[in-house]
Amino acid sequence: IKKIMAGRNRGNNSGMTYDFEFRHKDGSIRLFSVNTRTVLDKTGKLIEVLGTFIDVTERKKVQDALHATELQYHQLFDSMSEIFQVFELVYNKEGKAVDYCLIDINPAFEHLANKPREQLVGKHVNRDLWPVEQYWFEKFDQVLKTGAPAHYENYGQAFQRHYDLFIYRLNEKQLASIATDVTERKVAEGVL
């Protein structure tokens, strides 16, 4: 009641929402979300407080587990040495893939490009950043249209590196790729 009255005294007559923990006799703790609204008479005197109590214990457990999982994947994403990108293809008037727009990248991509994330995400790679060979777009387009993942190796002229690349369709518009720089291996094999 003190919280409700304090809110009302600050001009908050529309109500309040807050969470509190309740400890059962057996020692278990339940989390409740409380929504309250004050009813005042014409003089502004409190007549009654209306409220609902909703047990949100299970929802909070699910949210905490989801947050922990997201944190794990974020740490993996940030620490992986493979080059990762999420992107959308850009087509010309004839329906041919000619570019792609970066949606998300990992730090390994930033390192490769020697640019910070802010200068990369949202950019069209071929138009804004560096030239990309057409064979990349052909493979990307094939994966986007068929939905079948692809794995292949190819050369990227922009960085003069050879890549082992996995491409996946995320949805109707977006692709993700994971690339490993295999230039040293190609040199050792005598391919380059």
PyRosetta script that sets phi, psi and omega in degrees:
from pyrosetta import init, pose_from_sequence

init()
pose = pose_from_sequence("IKKIMAGRNRGNNSGMTYDFEFRHKDGSIRLFSVNTRTVLDKTGKLIEVLGTFIDVTERKKVQDALHATELQYHQLFDSMSEIFQVFELVYNKEGKAVDYCLIDINPAFEHLANKPREQLVGKHVNRDLWPVEQYWFEKFDQVLKTGAPAHYENYGQAFQRHYDLFIYRLNEKQLASIATDVTERKVAEGVL")
pose.set_psi(1, -38.0)
pose.set_omega(1, -179.5)
pose.set_phi(2, -61.3)
pose.set_psi(2, -41.0)
pose.set_omega(2, 178.5)
pose.set_phi(3, -63.2)
pose.set_psi(3, -42.6)
pose.set_omega(3, -179.2)
pose.set_phi(4, -63.4)
pose.set_psi(4, -45.6)
pose.set_omega(4, -179.6)
pose.set_phi(5, -66.0)
pose.set_psi(5, -39.0)
pose.set_omega(5, 178.7)
pose.set_phi(6, -62.8)
pose.set_psi(6, -40.7)
pose.set_omega(6, 177.2)
pose.set_phi(7, -64.8)
pose.set_psi(7, -40.7)
pose.set_omega(7, 179.0)
pose.set_phi(8, -64.9)
pose.set_psi(8, -38.7)
pose.set_omega(8, -179.9)
pose.set_phi(9, -68.1)
pose.set_psi(9, -23.6)
pose.set_omega(9, 176.7)
pose.set_phi(10, -87.4)
pose.set_psi(10, 9.3)
pose.set_omega(10, 178.2)
pose.set_phi(11, 93.6)
pose.set_psi(11, 9.1)
pose.set_omega(11, -178.9)
pose.set_phi(12, -96.3)
pose.set_psi(12, 83.5)
pose.set_omega(12, 179.3)
pose.set_phi(13, -89.6)
pose.set_psi(13, -8.1)
pose.set_omega(13, -175.9)
pose.set_phi(14, -80.5)
pose.set_psi(14, -14.3)
pose.set_omega(14, 178.2)
pose.set_phi(15, 121.7)
pose.set_psi(15, 177.9)
pose.set_omega(15, -178.2)
pose.set_phi(16, -140.5)
pose.set_psi(16, 155.0)
pose.set_omega(16, 172.0)
pose.set_phi(17, -129.4)
pose.set_psi(17, 131.1)
pose.set_omega(17, 177.9)
pose.set_phi(18, -153.8)
pose.set_psi(18, 163.8)
pose.set_omega(18, 179.5)
pose.set_phi(19, -111.4)
pose.set_psi(19, 149.1)
pose.set_omega(19, 172.6)
pose.set_phi(20, -148.1)
pose.set_psi(20, 156.7)
pose.set_omega(20, 178.5)
pose.set_phi(21, -98.4)
pose.set_psi(21, 141.5)
pose.set_omega(21, 177.7)
pose.set_phi(22, -123.8)
pose.set_psi(22, 126.1)
pose.set_omega(22, 179.4)
pose.set_phi(23, -99.1)
pose.set_psi(23, 121.6)
pose.set_omega(23, 177.1)
pose.set_phi(24, -74.9)
pose.set_psi(24, 166.6)
pose.set_omega(24, 177.2)
pose.set_phi(25, -59.6)
pose.set_psi(25, -31.8)
pose.set_omega(25, -178.5)
pose.set_phi(26, -79.3)
pose.set_psi(26, 0.3)
pose.set_omega(26, 177.3)
pose.set_phi(27, 94.7)
pose.set_psi(27, -11.6)
pose.set_omega(27, 179.2)
pose.set_phi(28, -72.1)
pose.set_psi(28, 151.3)
pose.set_omega(28, -178.4)
pose.set_phi(29, -113.6)
pose.set_psi(29, 133.8)
pose.set_omega(29, 176.5)
pose.set_phi(30, -117.4)
pose.set_psi(30, 144.2)
pose.set_omega(30, 178.2)
pose.set_phi(31, -105.4)
pose.set_psi(31, 129.8)
pose.set_omega(31, 179.8)
pose.set_phi(32, -118.8)
pose.set_psi(32, 141.9)
pose.set_omega(32, 171.0)
pose.set_phi(33, -101.9)
pose.set_psi(33, 127.5)
pose.set_omega(33, -175.8)
pose.set_phi(34, -115.9)
pose.set_psi(34, 127.3)
pose.set_omega(34, 175.1)
pose.set_phi(35, -115.2)
pose.set_psi(35, 126.2)
pose.set_omega(35, -177.9)
pose.set_phi(36, -128.0)
pose.set_psi(36, 156.5)
pose.set_omega(36, 175.1)
pose.set_phi(37, -146.4)
pose.set_psi(37, 135.6)
pose.set_omega(37, 179.6)
pose.set_phi(38, -93.3)
pose.set_psi(38, 147.1)
pose.set_omega(38, 174.5)
pose.set_phi(39, -117.1)
pose.set_psi(39, 123.4)
pose.set_omega(39, -176.8)
pose.set_phi(40, -113.6)
pose.set_psi(40, 153.8)
pose.set_omega(40, 172.5)
pose.set_phi(41, -85.2)
pose.set_psi(41, -175.1)
pose.set_omega(41, -176.6)
pose.set_phi(42, -62.8)
pose.set_psi(42, -24.3)
pose.set_omega(42, -179.0)
pose.set_phi(43, -90.1)
pose.set_psi(43, -4.1)
pose.set_omega(43, -179.7)
pose.set_phi(44, 93.8)
pose.set_psi(44, 5.5)
pose.set_omega(44, 179.5)
pose.set_phi(45, -79.1)
pose.set_psi(45, 138.2)
pose.set_omega(45, 179.6)
pose.set_phi(46, -67.2)
pose.set_psi(46, 125.0)
pose.set_omega(46, 177.1)
pose.set_phi(47, -98.1)
pose.set_psi(47, -47.4)
pose.set_omega(47, -179.8)
pose.set_phi(48, -158.4)
pose.set_psi(48, 165.1)
pose.set_omega(48, 175.4)
pose.set_phi(49, -120.6)
pose.set_psi(49, 124.3)
pose.set_omega(49, 176.5)
pose.set_phi(50, -100.6)
pose.set_psi(50, 142.0)
pose.set_omega(50, -178.7)
pose.set_phi(51, -157.9)
pose.set_psi(51, 159.4)
pose.set_omega(51, 173.5)
pose.set_phi(52, -126.9)
pose.set_psi(52, 143.9)
pose.set_omega(52, 176.5)
pose.set_phi(53, -119.3)
pose.set_psi(53, 122.3)
pose.set_omega(53, -179.9)
pose.set_phi(54, -121.5)
pose.set_psi(54, 126.7)
pose.set_omega(54, 177.5)
pose.set_phi(55, -75.2)
pose.set_psi(55, 113.4)
pose.set_omega(55, -178.0)
pose.set_phi(56, -114.0)
pose.set_psi(56, 22.1)
pose.set_omega(56, -176.7)
pose.set_phi(57, -58.3)
pose.set_psi(57, -51.3)
pose.set_omega(57, -177.1)
pose.set_phi(58, -66.1)
pose.set_psi(58, -40.7)
pose.set_omega(58, 178.0)
pose.set_phi(59, -61.2)
pose.set_psi(59, -40.8)
pose.set_omega(59, 179.0)
pose.set_phi(60, -65.1)
pose.set_psi(60, -39.7)
pose.set_omega(60, 177.7)
pose.set_phi(61, -61.9)
pose.set_psi(61, -43.6)
pose.set_omega(61, 179.0)
pose.set_phi(62, -63.8)
pose.set_psi(62, -44.0)
pose.set_omega(62, 178.9)
pose.set_phi(63, -61.8)
pose.set_psi(63, -42.4)
pose.set_omega(63, 179.1)
pose.set_phi(64, -64.7)
pose.set_psi(64, -41.2)
pose.set_omega(64, 178.4)
pose.set_phi(65, -65.4)
pose.set_psi(65, -41.4)
pose.set_omega(65, 178.4)
pose.set_phi(66, -63.4)
pose.set_psi(66, -42.8)
pose.set_omega(66, 178.6)
pose.set_phi(67, -61.6)
pose.set_psi(67, -42.7)
pose.set_omega(67, 179.7)
pose.set_phi(68, -64.0)
pose.set_psi(68, -41.4)
pose.set_omega(68, 178.1)
pose.set_phi(69, -65.0)
pose.set_psi(69, -44.1)
pose.set_omega(69, 177.9)
pose.set_phi(70, -60.4)
pose.set_psi(70, -39.9)
pose.set_omega(70, 178.7)
pose.set_phi(71, -63.4)
pose.set_psi(71, -42.7)
pose.set_omega(71, 178.1)
pose.set_phi(72, -60.8)
pose.set_psi(72, -47.7)
pose.set_omega(72, -178.8)
pose.set_phi(73, -67.2)
pose.set_psi(73, -34.2)
pose.set_omega(73, 177.5)
pose.set_phi(74, -65.4)
pose.set_psi(74, -41.5)
pose.set_omega(74, 178.3)
pose.set_phi(75, -64.7)
pose.set_psi(75, -41.1)
pose.set_omega(75, 176.7)
pose.set_phi(76, -62.2)
pose.set_psi(76, -47.6)
pose.set_omega(76, 180.0)
pose.set_phi(77, -56.8)
pose.set_psi(77, -44.3)
pose.set_omega(77, -177.5)
pose.set_phi(78, -74.1)
pose.set_psi(78, -27.4)
pose.set_omega(78, -174.4)
pose.set_phi(79, -99.6)
pose.set_psi(79, -10.6)
pose.set_omega(79, -177.1)
pose.set_phi(80, -68.5)
pose.set_psi(80, 142.9)
pose.set_omega(80, -179.3)
pose.set_phi(81, -83.3)
pose.set_psi(81, -17.9)
pose.set_omega(81, 177.9)
pose.set_phi(82, -70.8)
pose.set_psi(82, 151.4)
pose.set_omega(82, -178.8)
pose.set_phi(83, -87.5)
pose.set_psi(83, 120.5)
pose.set_omega(83, -176.0)
pose.set_phi(84, -120.0)
pose.set_psi(84, 139.4)
pose.set_omega(84, 175.7)
pose.set_phi(85, -147.7)
pose.set_psi(85, 146.8)
pose.set_omega(85, 168.0)
pose.set_phi(86, -114.5)
pose.set_psi(86, 134.4)
pose.set_omega(86, -174.6)
pose.set_phi(87, -153.3)
pose.set_psi(87, 164.2)
pose.set_omega(87, 175.0)
pose.set_phi(88, -119.5)
pose.set_psi(88, 135.9)
pose.set_omega(88, 178.1)
pose.set_phi(89, -73.8)
pose.set_psi(89, 150.1)
pose.set_omega(89, 176.3)
pose.set_phi(90, -117.0)
pose.set_psi(90, 130.5)
pose.set_omega(90, -176.3)
pose.set_phi(91, -111.2)
pose.set_psi(91, 150.2)
pose.set_omega(91, 174.4)
pose.set_phi(92, -86.0)
pose.set_psi(92, -176.5)
pose.set_omega(92, -176.8)
pose.set_phi(93, -62.6)
pose.set_psi(93, -26.6)
pose.set_omega(93, -179.2)
pose.set_phi(94, -85.0)
pose.set_psi(94, -0.7)
pose.set_omega(94, 179.2)
pose.set_phi(95, 84.8)
pose.set_psi(95, 17.8)
pose.set_omega(95, 180.0)
pose.set_phi(96, -97.8)
pose.set_psi(96, 133.3)
pose.set_omega(96, 177.6)
pose.set_phi(97, -67.9)
pose.set_psi(97, 124.3)
pose.set_omega(97, -175.9)
pose.set_phi(98, -128.1)
pose.set_psi(98, -5.7)
pose.set_omega(98, -177.4)
pose.set_phi(99, -164.9)
pose.set_psi(99, 173.7)
pose.set_omega(99, 170.2)
pose.set_phi(100, -148.6)
pose.set_psi(100, 150.2)
pose.set_omega(100, -178.0)
pose.set_phi(101, -106.0)
pose.set_psi(101, 127.9)
pose.set_omega(101, -179.6)
pose.set_phi(102, -74.6)
pose.set_psi(102, 126.8)
pose.set_omega(102, 178.4)
pose.set_phi(103, -100.8)
pose.set_psi(103, -42.1)
pose.set_omega(103, 179.6)
pose.set_phi(104, -152.7)
pose.set_psi(104, 150.2)
pose.set_omega(104, 179.2)
pose.set_phi(105, -145.1)
pose.set_psi(105, 163.5)
pose.set_omega(105, 175.3)
pose.set_phi(106, -107.1)
pose.set_psi(106, 171.7)
pose.set_omega(106, -179.8)
pose.set_phi(107, -58.1)
pose.set_psi(107, -30.1)
pose.set_omega(107, 178.0)
pose.set_phi(108, -63.9)
pose.set_psi(108, -34.8)
pose.set_omega(108, 176.0)
pose.set_phi(109, -67.0)
pose.set_psi(109, -43.0)
pose.set_omega(109, 177.0)
pose.set_phi(110, -58.2)
pose.set_psi(110, -42.3)
pose.set_omega(110, -179.9)
pose.set_phi(111, -63.2)
pose.set_psi(111, -45.5)
pose.set_omega(111, 178.6)
pose.set_phi(112, -58.8)
pose.set_psi(112, -47.3)
pose.set_omega(112, -176.6)
pose.set_phi(113, -77.1)
pose.set_psi(113, -15.9)
pose.set_omega(113, -176.4)
pose.set_phi(114, 57.4)
pose.set_psi(114, 38.9)
pose.set_omega(114, 178.4)
pose.set_phi(115, -142.0)
pose.set_psi(115, 148.7)
pose.set_omega(115, 176.7)
pose.set_phi(116, -74.5)
pose.set_psi(116, 156.8)
pose.set_omega(116, -179.9)
pose.set_phi(117, -46.7)
pose.set_psi(117, -42.5)
pose.set_omega(117, -176.6)
pose.set_phi(118, -61.4)
pose.set_psi(118, -26.6)
pose.set_omega(118, 179.7)
pose.set_phi(119, -91.5)
pose.set_psi(119, 1.1)
pose.set_omega(119, -176.4)
pose.set_phi(120, -118.1)
pose.set_psi(120, -49.8)
pose.set_omega(120, -176.5)
pose.set_phi(121, -65.3)
pose.set_psi(121, 132.5)
pose.set_omega(121, -178.4)
pose.set_phi(122, 92.5)
pose.set_psi(122, -7.6)
pose.set_omega(122, -178.8)
pose.set_phi(123, -89.9)
pose.set_psi(123, 149.3)
pose.set_omega(123, 169.3)
pose.set_phi(124, -85.8)
pose.set_psi(124, 120.0)
pose.set_omega(124, -171.5)
pose.set_phi(125, -61.4)
pose.set_psi(125, -53.2)
pose.set_omega(125, -175.8)
pose.set_phi(126, -65.7)
pose.set_psi(126, -40.1)
pose.set_omega(126, -177.7)
pose.set_phi(127, -79.2)
pose.set_psi(127, -42.2)
pose.set_omega(127, -169.4)
pose.set_phi(128, -103.6)
pose.set_psi(128, -23.2)
pose.set_omega(128, -169.5)
pose.set_phi(129, -116.5)
pose.set_psi(129, -61.7)
pose.set_omega(129, -178.6)
pose.set_phi(130, -158.8)
pose.set_psi(130, 157.0)
pose.set_omega(130, 180.0)
pose.set_phi(131, -70.6)
pose.set_psi(131, 141.0)
pose.set_omega(131, 179.9)
pose.set_phi(132, -122.9)
pose.set_psi(132, 133.4)
pose.set_omega(132, -179.1)
pose.set_phi(133, -67.1)
pose.set_psi(133, 147.3)
pose.set_omega(133, -177.1)
pose.set_phi(134, -61.2)
pose.set_psi(134, -31.5)
pose.set_omega(134, -177.4)
pose.set_phi(135, -61.7)
pose.set_psi(135, -27.6)
pose.set_omega(135, 175.7)
pose.set_phi(136, -63.9)
pose.set_psi(136, -45.7)
pose.set_omega(136, -177.8)
pose.set_phi(137, -64.4)
pose.set_psi(137, -36.1)
pose.set_omega(137, 179.4)
pose.set_phi(138, -63.0)
pose.set_psi(138, -44.3)
pose.set_omega(138, 177.7)
pose.set_phi(139, -65.9)
pose.set_psi(139, -45.3)
pose.set_omega(139, 179.8)
pose.set_phi(140, -58.7)
pose.set_psi(140, -45.8)
pose.set_omega(140, -178.6)
pose.set_phi(141, -62.2)
pose.set_psi(141, -40.7)
pose.set_omega(141, 179.6)
pose.set_phi(142, -61.0)
pose.set_psi(142, -44.5)
pose.set_omega(142, 179.4)
pose.set_phi(143, -65.8)
pose.set_psi(143, -42.5)
pose.set_omega(143, -179.6)
pose.set_phi(144, -62.7)
pose.set_psi(144, -42.2)
pose.set_omega(144, -177.0)
pose.set_phi(145, -74.8)
pose.set_psi(145, -37.2)
pose.set_omega(145, -176.2)
pose.set_phi(146, -92.6)
pose.set_psi(146, -27.1)
pose.set_omega(146, -175.4)
pose.set_phi(147, 81.2)
pose.set_psi(147, -3.6)
pose.set_omega(147, 179.9)
pose.set_phi(148, -84.3)
pose.set_psi(148, 125.2)
pose.set_omega(148, 177.5)
pose.set_phi(149, -60.4)
pose.set_psi(149, 156.6)
pose.set_omega(149, 179.2)
pose.set_phi(150, -133.3)
pose.set_psi(150, 149.8)
pose.set_omega(150, 176.3)
pose.set_phi(151, -134.9)
pose.set_psi(151, 125.7)
pose.set_omega(151, 177.7)
pose.set_phi(152, -159.9)
pose.set_psi(152, 168.2)
pose.set_omega(152, 175.2)
pose.set_phi(153, -115.5)
pose.set_psi(153, 142.3)
pose.set_omega(153, 177.2)
pose.set_phi(154, -159.4)
pose.set_psi(154, 170.0)
pose.set_omega(154, -176.0)
pose.set_phi(155, -101.9)
pose.set_psi(155, 137.5)
pose.set_omega(155, 175.4)
pose.set_phi(156, -112.2)
pose.set_psi(156, 111.3)
pose.set_omega(156, -175.4)
pose.set_phi(157, -64.0)
pose.set_psi(157, -36.1)
pose.set_omega(157, -174.8)
pose.set_phi(158, -54.7)
pose.set_psi(158, -40.3)
pose.set_omega(158, -179.2)
pose.set_phi(159, -111.9)
pose.set_psi(159, 3.3)
pose.set_omega(159, -179.8)
pose.set_phi(160, 51.2)
pose.set_psi(160, 51.9)
pose.set_omega(160, -178.3)
pose.set_phi(161, -132.0)
pose.set_psi(161, 154.2)
pose.set_omega(161, 175.7)
pose.set_phi(162, -106.2)
pose.set_psi(162, 134.4)
pose.set_omega(162, -173.6)
pose.set_phi(163, -123.6)
pose.set_psi(163, 142.2)
pose.set_omega(163, 167.6)
pose.set_phi(164, -99.5)
pose.set_psi(164, 118.2)
pose.set_omega(164, -167.0)
pose.set_phi(165, -126.6)
pose.set_psi(165, 134.4)
pose.set_omega(165, 170.5)
pose.set_phi(166, -111.7)
pose.set_psi(166, 132.7)
pose.set_omega(166, 179.3)
pose.set_phi(167, -123.8)
pose.set_psi(167, 136.3)
pose.set_omega(167, -179.4)
pose.set_phi(168, -132.2)
pose.set_psi(168, 144.4)
pose.set_omega(168, 172.3)
pose.set_phi(169, -88.3)
pose.set_psi(169, 126.2)
pose.set_omega(169, 178.2)
pose.set_phi(170, -87.3)
pose.set_psi(170, -40.7)
pose.set_omega(170, 179.2)
pose.set_phi(171, -157.8)
pose.set_psi(171, -166.7)
pose.set_omega(171, -175.8)
pose.set_phi(172, -63.6)
pose.set_psi(172, -21.0)
pose.set_omega(172, -176.0)
pose.set_phi(173, -117.7)
pose.set_psi(173, -24.4)
pose.set_omega(173, -169.7)
pose.set_phi(174, -112.5)
pose.set_psi(174, 146.3)
pose.set_omega(174, 175.4)
pose.set_phi(175, -121.3)
pose.set_psi(175, 158.4)
pose.set_omega(175, 171.9)
pose.set_phi(176, -130.2)
pose.set_psi(176, 143.9)
pose.set_omega(176, 174.9)
pose.set_phi(177, -134.5)
pose.set_psi(177, 147.0)
pose.set_omega(177, 174.6)
pose.set_phi(178, -123.1)
pose.set_psi(178, 122.1)
pose.set_omega(178, -176.0)
pose.set_phi(179, -123.9)
pose.set_psi(179, 143.7)
pose.set_omega(179, 174.3)
pose.set_phi(180, -118.6)
pose.set_psi(180, 132.1)
pose.set_omega(180, 176.9)
pose.set_phi(181, -74.5)
pose.set_psi(181, 115.4)
pose.set_omega(181, -178.4)
pose.set_phi(182, -114.1)
pose.set_psi(182, 22.4)
pose.set_omega(182, -177.8)
pose.set_phi(183, -58.5)
pose.set_psi(183, -46.1)
pose.set_omega(183, -179.4)
pose.set_phi(184, -61.0)
pose.set_psi(184, -40.1)
pose.set_omega(184, 177.8)
pose.set_phi(185, -64.1)
pose.set_psi(185, -41.6)
pose.set_omega(185, 179.1)
pose.set_phi(186, -64.1)
pose.set_psi(186, -38.5)
pose.set_omega(186, 177.4)
pose.set_phi(187, -63.6)
pose.set_psi(187, -45.4)
pose.set_omega(187, -179.8)
pose.set_phi(188, -62.3)
pose.set_psi(188, -33.8)
pose.set_omega(188, 178.9)
pose.set_phi(189, -78.7)
pose.set_psi(189, -8.5)
pose.set_omega(189, -179.2)
pose.set_phi(190, 80.4)
pose.set_psi(190, 14.2)
pose.set_omega(190, 179.7)
pose.set_phi(191, -76.3)
pose.set_psi(191, -35.0)
pose.set_omega(191, -177.9)
pose.set_phi(192, -106.2)
pose.dump_pdb("model.pdb")
